[in-house]
Structures are given as C-alpha cells and as structure tokens.
Amino acid sequence: MAALRTNRPEATVMFEIDGRSVEAREGDTVASALLAASVRAFRRTRHGAPRGIFCGMGVCFDCVVTVDGVHSVRACMTAVRAGMKVETQ
C-alpha cells in the first residue's frame, strides 16, 4: 500500500551538533538528523577508530553521543527536539 502524501510542509526544528546549528525534521531521531547533516562518526574509540550508527535499534553502543550535557545517550533511540545540544564523543 502506498504512503499517503499531504500538501502540508514538514515541520522542522533547529538544534546544535558540536556547536553548529542544524535543521532536522520534527520526529526524527538524533542519529537520522546527524546522518542528514553528513555526520558519520558519532564517537571515537579510545584507539581513535570512528563509530557511528550500526544497529539503529538501541542494542549496541556505537551511536552514543552527549545530549544537553548527558553522556552516552543512544542517538538512535532519542528524538531530536528544538534547542537540543548534541556533542559527538
């Protein structure tokens, strides 16, 4: 069955990624908003290897970021909201 399309524009929110202001679609996860903003590495291992989205369902810990000062938040399980401050780890 095809998805229904409406003529109304999608609502957007503004938030920050590492100090950069970014627009995201309302209801998106932090992970999808980061990917849309061309951020592929959400954190680095202690050896410097980049990590980003892997499972997309909250099972692994590859997509953890800092949200509004709270460390190790799973980006794939957190909805983006206006004014949110996200820092890659």
DSSP file (Angstrom, degrees, kcal/mol; ACC not computed):
  #  RESIDUE AA STRUCTURE BP1 BP2  ACC     N-H-->O    O-->H-N    N-H-->O    O-->H-N    TCO  KAPPA ALPHA  PHI   PSI    X-CA   Y-CA   Z-CA
    1    1 A M              0   0    0      0, 0.0     2,-0.1     0, 0.0     0, 0.0   0.000 360.0 360.0 360.0 133.2    0.0    0.0    0.0
    2    2 A A        -     0   0    0      1,-0.1     2,-0.1     0, 0.0     0, 0.0  -0.417 360.0-107.0 -74.5 146.5    1.4    3.4   -1.0
    3    3 A A        -     0   0    0     -2,-0.1     2,-0.3     1,-0.1    -1,-0.1  -0.471  34.2-114.3 -71.5 143.6    2.0    6.0    1.7
    4    4 A L        -     0   0    0     -2,-0.1     2,-0.4     1,-0.0    -1,-0.1  -0.623  29.2-153.9 -78.8 136.1   -0.4    9.0    1.8
    5    5 A R        -     0   0    0     -2,-0.3     2,-0.3     2,-0.0    -1,-0.0  -0.899   5.6-159.7-111.8 140.8    1.2   12.3    0.9
    6    6 A T        -     0   0    0     -2,-0.4     0, 0.0     2,-0.2     0, 0.0  -0.743  24.1-127.6-112.3 165.0   -0.2   15.6    2.2
    7    7 A N  S    S+     0   0    0     -2,-0.3    -1,-0.0     2,-0.1    -2,-0.0   0.449  77.6 104.3 -90.0  -1.3    0.4   19.1    0.8
    8    8 A R  S    S-     0   0    0      1,-0.1    -2,-0.2     3,-0.0     3,-0.1  -0.602  77.2-112.3 -83.5 143.2    1.5   20.5    4.1
    9    9 A P        -     0   0    0      0, 0.0     2,-0.2     0, 0.0    -1,-0.1  -0.353  35.5-100.0 -70.4 151.7    5.2   21.1    4.6
   10   10 A E        -     0   0    0      1,-0.1     2,-0.2    -2,-0.0     0, 0.0  -0.494  37.3-116.9 -70.9 139.2    7.1   19.0    7.1
   11   11 A A        -     0   0    0     -2,-0.2    15,-2.6    15,-0.1     2,-0.3  -0.538  34.5-163.0 -74.8 141.8    7.7   20.7   10.4
   12   12 A T  E     -A   25   0A   0     13,-0.3     2,-0.3    -2,-0.2    13,-0.2  -0.878   9.4-157.6-125.7 159.2   11.4   21.3   11.3
   13   13 A V  E     -A   24   0A   0     11,-2.6    11,-2.7    -2,-0.3     2,-0.4  -0.938  15.1-131.2-130.6 154.4   13.4   22.0   14.4
   14   14 A M  E     +A   23   0A   0     -2,-0.3    69,-3.0     9,-0.2    70,-0.3  -0.897  34.8 155.5-106.6 136.9   16.7   23.6   14.9
   15   15 A F  E     -A   22   0A   0      7,-2.6     7,-3.4    -2,-0.4     2,-0.4  -0.906  36.4-103.8-147.9 175.8   19.4   22.1   17.2
   16   16 A E  E     -Ab  21  85A   0     68,-3.0    70,-2.9    -2,-0.3     2,-0.5  -0.874  17.9-169.5-113.1 140.0   23.2   22.1   17.6
   17   17 A I  E >  S-Ab  20  86A   0      3,-2.8     3,-2.4    -2,-0.4    70,-0.2  -0.977  83.9 -26.2-122.4 114.6   25.8   19.5   16.6
   18   18 A D  T 3  S-     0   0    0     68,-3.1    69,-0.1    -2,-0.5     3,-0.1   0.867 128.7 -47.8  48.4  41.9   29.2   20.2   18.1
   19   19 A G  T 3  S+     0   0    0     67,-0.3     2,-0.5     1,-0.2    -1,-0.3   0.383 114.6 117.9  85.0  -3.8   28.3   23.9   18.2
   20   20 A R  E <   -A   17   0A   0     -3,-2.4    -3,-2.8     1,-0.0     2,-0.3  -0.845  65.9-125.5 -99.9 130.8   26.9   24.0   14.6
   21   21 A S  E     +A   16   0A   0     -2,-0.5     2,-0.3    -5,-0.2    -5,-0.2  -0.591  35.6 179.5 -77.1 130.6   23.3   24.9   14.1
   22   22 A V  E     -A   15   0A   0     -7,-3.4    -7,-2.6    -2,-0.3     2,-0.4  -0.969  23.8-134.4-135.7 146.3   21.4   22.3   12.1
   23   23 A E  E     +A   14   0A   0     -2,-0.3     2,-0.3    -9,-0.2    -9,-0.2  -0.830  27.9 176.8 -99.9 139.5   17.8   21.9   10.9
   24   24 A A  E     -A   13   0A   0    -11,-2.7   -11,-2.6    -2,-0.4     2,-0.3  -0.939  35.6 -97.2-136.9 160.0   16.1   18.5   11.3
   25   25 A R  E >   -A   12   0A   0     -2,-0.3     3,-2.0   -13,-0.2   -13,-0.3  -0.606  48.4-104.5 -76.2 136.2   12.6   17.1   10.6
   26   26 A E  T 3  S+     0   0    0    -15,-2.6   -15,-0.1    -2,-0.3     3,-0.1  -0.385 107.4  25.9 -59.5 132.1   10.4   17.0   13.7
   27   27 A G  T 3  S+     0   0    0     53,-0.6    -1,-0.3     1,-0.3    54,-0.1   0.255  90.5 128.6  96.0 -12.2   10.1   13.5   15.0
   28   28 A D    <   -     0   0    0     -3,-2.0    52,-2.7     1,-0.1    -1,-0.3  -0.338  61.5-112.7 -70.0 157.2   13.5   12.3   13.6
   29   29 A T  B  >  -E   79   0B   0     50,-0.3     4,-2.1     1,-0.1    50,-0.3  -0.484  25.9-111.8 -81.0 162.5   16.0   10.6   15.8
   30   30 A V  H  > S+     0   0    0     48,-2.7     4,-2.7    45,-0.7    46,-0.2   0.901 118.7  55.9 -59.5 -40.4   19.3   12.3   16.7
   31   31 A A  H  > S+     0   0    0     44,-2.0     4,-2.4    47,-0.3    -1,-0.2   0.926 108.6  44.7 -60.3 -46.6   21.0    9.6   14.6
   32   32 A S  H  > S+     0   0    0     43,-0.3     4,-2.2     1,-0.2    -1,-0.2   0.871 113.4  51.2 -68.0 -35.0   19.0   10.3   11.5
   33   33 A A  H  X S+     0   0    0     -4,-2.1     4,-1.3     2,-0.2    -2,-0.2   0.894 110.3  49.7 -67.1 -39.3   19.4   14.0   11.9
   34   34 A L  H  <>S+     0   0    0     -4,-2.7     5,-2.9     2,-0.2     3,-0.3   0.926 111.5  48.3 -63.7 -44.6   23.2   13.6   12.3
   35   35 A L  H ><5S+     0   0    0     -4,-2.4     3,-1.7     1,-0.2    -2,-0.2   0.904 109.2  52.8 -62.5 -40.8   23.3   11.5    9.1
   36   36 A A  H 3<5S+     0   0    0     -4,-2.2    -1,-0.2     1,-0.3    -2,-0.2   0.792 107.2  53.1 -64.3 -26.8   21.3   14.0    7.3
   37   37 A A  T 3<5S-     0   0    0     -4,-1.3    -1,-0.3    -3,-0.3    -2,-0.2   0.227 123.0-108.5 -91.1  13.3   23.8   16.7    8.4
   38   38 A S  T < 5S+     0   0    0     -3,-1.7     2,-0.7     1,-0.2    -3,-0.2   0.725  72.3 142.9  66.1  25.7   26.7   14.5    7.0
   39   39 A V      < +     0   0    0     -5,-2.9    -1,-0.2     1,-0.2    -2,-0.1  -0.876  14.2 163.5 -94.6 115.0   28.0   13.5   10.4
   40   40 A R        +     0   0    0     -2,-0.7     2,-0.7     1,-0.2    13,-0.3   0.747  58.5  63.0-103.4 -31.0   29.1    9.9   10.1
   41   41 A A        +     0   0    0      1,-0.2    11,-0.3    11,-0.1    -1,-0.2  -0.874  51.9 173.4-101.2 113.4   31.3    9.4   13.2
   42   42 A F  S    S-     0   0    0      9,-2.6    47,-2.0    -2,-0.7     2,-0.3   0.738  70.3  -6.0 -89.0 -26.2   29.3    9.9   16.4
   43   43 A R  E     -F   51   0C   0      8,-1.9     8,-2.7    46,-0.3     2,-0.4  -0.945  64.4-127.5-155.3 172.5   32.1    8.9   18.7
   44   44 A R  E     -F   50   0C   0     -2,-0.3     5,-0.0     6,-0.2    -3,-0.0  -0.980  24.0-121.5-128.5 143.8   35.7    7.5   18.6
   45   45 A T    >   -     0   0    0      4,-2.4     3,-2.0    -2,-0.4     6,-0.0  -0.224  40.7 -96.3 -71.4 171.6   37.1    4.5   20.5
   46   46 A R  T 3  S+     0   0    0      1,-0.3    -1,-0.1     2,-0.1    -2,-0.0   0.690 129.5  54.4 -66.2 -14.9   40.0    5.0   22.8
   47   47 A H  T 3  S-     0   0    0      2,-0.1    -1,-0.3     0, 0.0    -2,-0.0   0.411 123.8-105.6 -94.9   0.0   42.2    3.9   19.9
   48   48 A G    <   +     0   0    0     -3,-2.0    -2,-0.1     1,-0.3    -5,-0.0   0.459  68.6 147.1  94.6   2.0   40.7    6.6   17.7
   49   49 A A        -     0   0    0      1,-0.1    -4,-2.4    -5,-0.0    -1,-0.3  -0.553  49.4-119.0 -73.4 132.1   38.5    4.4   15.4
   50   50 A P  E     -F   44   0C   0      0, 0.0     2,-0.4     0, 0.0    -6,-0.2  -0.427  29.2-168.5 -72.1 144.5   35.3    6.2   14.3
   51   51 A R  E     +F   43   0C   0     -8,-2.7    -9,-2.6    -2,-0.1    -8,-1.9  -0.989  15.5 152.4-132.0 143.3   32.0    4.8   15.3
   52   52 A G        -     0   0    0     -2,-0.4     2,-0.1   -11,-0.3   -11,-0.1  -0.516  54.9 -19.1-141.7-150.3   28.5    5.7   14.0
   53   53 A I        +     0   0    0    -13,-0.3    -1,-0.2    -2,-0.2     8,-0.0  -0.439  61.9 151.1 -66.9 134.3   25.1    4.2   13.5
   54   54 A F  S    S+     0   0    0     -2,-0.1    -1,-0.2    -3,-0.1    -3,-0.0   0.569  72.3  12.5-127.1 -69.1   25.3    0.4   13.5
   55   55 A C  S    S-     0   0    0      1,-0.0    -2,-0.1     0, 0.0     6,-0.0   0.841  74.8-153.3 -87.8 -33.6   22.2   -1.4   14.7
   56   56 A G  S    S+     0   0    0      1,-0.1    -3,-0.0     4,-0.0    -1,-0.0   0.590  76.3  80.2  73.1   9.8   19.7    1.5   14.7
   57   57 A M  S    S-     0   0    0     20,-0.0    -1,-0.1     3,-0.0    20,-0.0   0.188 107.9 -98.4-135.8  19.2   17.6   -0.1   17.5
   58   58 A G  S    S+     0   0    0      1,-0.0    16,-0.1     2,-0.0    19,-0.0   0.596  91.8 109.8  82.1  11.4   19.4    0.6   20.7
   59   59 A V  S    S+     0   0    0      2,-0.0     2,-0.1     0, 0.0    -1,-0.0   0.892  73.1  45.0 -87.0 -42.7   21.2   -2.7   21.1
   60   60 A C  S    S-     0   0    0      1,-0.1     3,-0.1     3,-0.0    -6,-0.0  -0.284  74.4-132.4 -92.5-178.8   24.8   -1.7   20.5
   61   61 A F  S >  S+     0   0    0      1,-0.1     3,-0.9    -2,-0.1    -1,-0.1   0.074  73.1 107.5-121.1  22.5   26.6    1.4   21.9
   62   62 A D  T 3  S+     0   0    0      1,-0.2   -20,-0.3    12,-0.0   -19,-0.2   0.757  77.8  51.0 -74.4 -23.6   28.2    2.6   18.6
   63   63 A C  T 3  S+     0   0    0     -3,-0.1    12,-1.4   -21,-0.1    -1,-0.2   0.168  74.8 140.5-102.2  19.5   26.0    5.7   18.3
   64   64 A V  E <   +C   74   0A   0     -3,-0.9    25,-0.5    10,-0.2     2,-0.3  -0.390  21.2 165.4 -69.3 139.3   26.3    7.2   21.8
   65   65 A V  E     -CD  73  88A   0      8,-2.4     8,-2.9    23,-0.1     2,-0.5  -0.830  41.1-100.0-137.7 173.4   26.6   11.0   21.9
   66   66 A T  E     - D   0  87A   0     21,-2.9    21,-2.8    -2,-0.3     2,-0.5  -0.916  35.8-168.5-100.9 126.0   26.3   13.7   24.6
   67   67 A V  E >   -CD  70  86A   0      3,-2.3     3,-2.2    -2,-0.5    19,-0.2  -0.966  69.5 -23.6-120.5 118.1   22.9   15.4   24.7
   68   68 A D  T 3  S-     0   0    0     17,-3.2    -1,-0.1    -2,-0.5    18,-0.1   0.859 129.4 -47.4  50.0  40.8   22.4   18.5   26.7
   69   69 A G  T 3  S+     0   0    0     16,-0.4     2,-0.6     1,-0.2    -1,-0.3   0.343 110.7 121.9  87.3  -6.2   25.3   17.5   28.9
   70   70 A V  E <   -C   67   0A   0     -3,-2.2    -3,-2.3     1,-0.0     3,-0.4  -0.821  55.1-141.4 -93.6 119.3   24.2   13.9   29.5
   71   71 A H  E    S+     0   0A   0     -2,-0.6    -5,-0.2    -5,-0.2    -6,-0.0  -0.371  70.4  20.9 -80.3 156.2   26.9   11.5   28.3
   72   72 A S  E    S+     0   0A   0      1,-0.2     2,-0.4    -2,-0.1    -1,-0.2   0.849  73.0 162.6  59.3  43.5   26.4    8.2   26.5
   73   73 A V  E     -C   65   0A   0     -8,-2.9    -8,-2.4    -3,-0.4     2,-0.6  -0.791  44.1-117.9 -89.5 131.7   22.9    8.8   25.1
   74   74 A R  E >   -C   64   0A   0     -2,-0.4     3,-1.1   -10,-0.2     4,-0.4  -0.604  20.3-158.3 -73.6 115.9   21.9    6.4   22.3
   75   75 A A  G >  S+     0   0    0    -12,-1.4   -44,-2.0    -2,-0.6   -45,-0.7   0.799  88.8  58.9 -65.3 -30.2   21.4    8.7   19.2
   76   76 A C  G 3  S+     0   0    0      1,-0.2    -1,-0.3   -46,-0.2    -2,-0.1   0.660 110.8  41.6 -75.5 -14.2   19.2    6.0   17.5
   77   77 A M  G <  S+     0   0    0     -3,-1.1     2,-0.5     2,-0.1    -1,-0.2   0.354  98.6  85.9-112.2   3.5   16.7    6.0   20.4
   78   78 A T  S <  S-     0   0    0     -3,-0.7   -48,-2.7    -4,-0.4   -47,-0.3  -0.922  70.4-134.9-115.0 125.6   16.5    9.7   21.1
   79   79 A A  B     -E   29   0B   0     -2,-0.5   -50,-0.3   -50,-0.3     2,-0.2  -0.557  25.0-119.5 -76.8 138.1   14.1   12.1   19.3
   80   80 A V        -     0   0    0    -52,-2.7   -53,-0.6    -2,-0.3     2,-0.3  -0.515  35.5-174.1 -73.6 143.7   15.6   15.4   18.2
   81   81 A R    >   -     0   0    0     -2,-0.2     3,-1.9   -55,-0.1   -68,-0.1  -0.963  34.1 -79.8-139.4 158.5   14.0   18.5   19.7
   82   82 A A  T 3  S+     0   0    0     -2,-0.3   -67,-0.2     1,-0.3   -69,-0.0  -0.280 113.6  12.8 -58.7 134.0   14.3   22.2   19.2
   83   83 A G  T 3  S+     0   0    0    -69,-3.0    -1,-0.3     1,-0.3   -68,-0.2   0.378  86.8 151.1  82.9  -4.3   17.3   23.7   21.0
   84   84 A M    <   -     0   0    0     -3,-1.9   -68,-3.0   -70,-0.3     2,-0.6  -0.312  37.7-145.0 -61.3 141.1   18.9   20.4   21.8
   85   85 A K  E     -b   16   0A   0    -70,-0.2   -17,-3.2   -68,-0.0     2,-0.4  -0.942  18.7-174.0-112.6 113.4   22.7   20.5   22.1
   86   86 A V  E     -bD  17  67A   0    -70,-2.9   -68,-3.1    -2,-0.6     2,-0.4  -0.891   4.1-172.5-110.3 133.2   24.4   17.3   20.8
   87   87 A E  E     - D   0  66A   0    -21,-2.8   -21,-2.9    -2,-0.4     2,-0.1  -0.991  22.7-129.4-123.7 131.6   28.1   16.7   21.0
   88   88 A T  E       D   0  65A   0     -2,-0.4   -45,-0.2   -23,-0.2   -23,-0.1  -0.500 360.0 360.0 -71.1 150.7   29.9   13.8   19.4
   89   89 A Q              0   0    0    -47,-2.0   -46,-0.3   -25,-0.5   -45,-0.2   0.413 360.0 360.0-101.1 360.0   32.1   11.9   21.9
